[in-house]
Amino acid sequence: MGNKKPVNVPQPPSTQSTELLRELVAHLREHRTQLREEWASRITEAQLLTAMTKDEIFAEATSVYDNYVEALATGTLEALQSYSRNLSERIIPRGVETHEVVGIVLLLRDVLARSLFAKYQGDFTKLNRILDAYEPAANRIANTVAVGFVQERERVIRQQQEAIRELSTPVLQVRERLLILPIIGVIDPQRARQLTEQLLRGIRTNRAKVVVIDITGVAAMDATVANHLVQTVEASRLLGATVIVTGLSPEIAQTIVNIGVDLGKMNTVGDLQGGIEQAERLLGYKVIPAAEATGAA
Amino acid sequence: MEVPILKQGRYLIATIQAALSDEDLLQLRRALLERVIQFRSRGVIVDVTALDVMDSFATRTLRDITYMIRLRGADTVIVGIQPEVAFAMVQLGLTLDVACALDLEEGLAHLEQRARSSS
C-alpha cells in the first residue's frame, strides 16, 4: 500500500529537459486522437487484453493515455499510481495477465517514441535531446504501472489465502455439546495455531463437552504436526472437553508409530461415524431407529 | 490476597479473584486441605476464571492440591481456564493432568457424576 519505491521519486530535472518535456507534452496533447487510435489498434493487433471488448479497450486506452501524458507533464506519479491500482482492481477479476498490462504500456511507449521520430526526423540533435528527456520518464511510468498491477495481484492472492484459511477450519456443532472439526489439507504451524484457537473459542461459545477432530483429509503428518495435534487435544481438555481423533490413515498411523509420538493420551476411533457414535455414548445419547422406539414404547 | 473458600453442601468452592503470589498459593493449599477434613467434603472446585496467566508454580500447586485431596478421598476439578491460558500452557509444555471443566456449573455436574458412579 503506497510503498514509496526509490524509482518513484522524481529526479530534479534540469531546466532544459523540463522545457523539452513541456514541448513533448504539448505535442502529445495535440495529436491525442490520432496517437490514441493507433495505440488501440496496435493493442488489438498484438492480441493483448483479449478478455475485453474493443470499446472497453479504447475507453481504457484513453484514460491510460491521459494519465500517461499527465505524469509526463507534472513529473509526479501519484495520480498514475492510484489510477493503475484502480485499473488493476477492475481488470484482474477478468483474467488480464501481467504480460498484457506490461505489454500495452510498452506499446504506448513505442507508439509515442515513433511519433517523436516522425516529428523530429529533420533535426537529429533535437530528437536526441527529446529522447533523453522522454525515455527515463517513460520507463519510470512503465515501471509504476507494472508494479501497481503486481502489487494489486499480490493483495488479491493474500486475501484469497486468508479466505481459504478461514474456510478450511470450520468448527461445527452436530449435536448439543458436540462439535466436529474436519481438517483438510496441509497443517503448518501457523494453521495449527489458528485451528487450536478457533476450536478453543468454539468449545467455550458452544459449551462443548466432546469434540471430534476428523483428519481424513490430511495427507501427511510429521512429528511437528503430530505434536500440534497433541497440544490441541491437551488444551481442549483444560477447558473440560474430551477430544476424539478420527480418520487416521494407515500411512499416518505408521508414521506416528515410527516417529514415536506419544498418542497414548489421545482417544482415537477409525472413522468419523465411529467417532460421532462414541461421542454420543459419552454424552449419554442413544440413537435407535424410530420404529424400534415406538415398538418398545 | 486470601482466596475465599465457600462450602456448598458436600462440596467446597474456592474462587481465585486475582493473580496469586506463590505464598498465596501455598496458603490456598493449606486452607483447602484443612476445610476438606473439617467439613468431610466429597469434592472441591477451584475456579480460575479470573486468571489470565498460569505459570509453572501455579500449575504444580494445583496438581499437588488435587493429589493431596484425593488422598483424603475427595475429587477436585479445576474450572474456568481461559482459552488463551490453555493455549499458552500447552505451548509452554505445562501439563495439568487433573480433571478440568468449562465453568462452575460444569464442575458441579462433573462432581455429581463422580459421586453417582462411585456410590
Interface residues (C-beta under 8 A of the other chain):
Chain A: T196 E197 L200 R201 I203 R204 R207 K209 Q231 T232 E234 A235 S236 R237 L238 L239 G240 A241
Chain B: I78 V79 I81 P83 V85 A86 F87 M89 V90 Q91 T95 L96 C100 A101 L102 E106 G107 H110
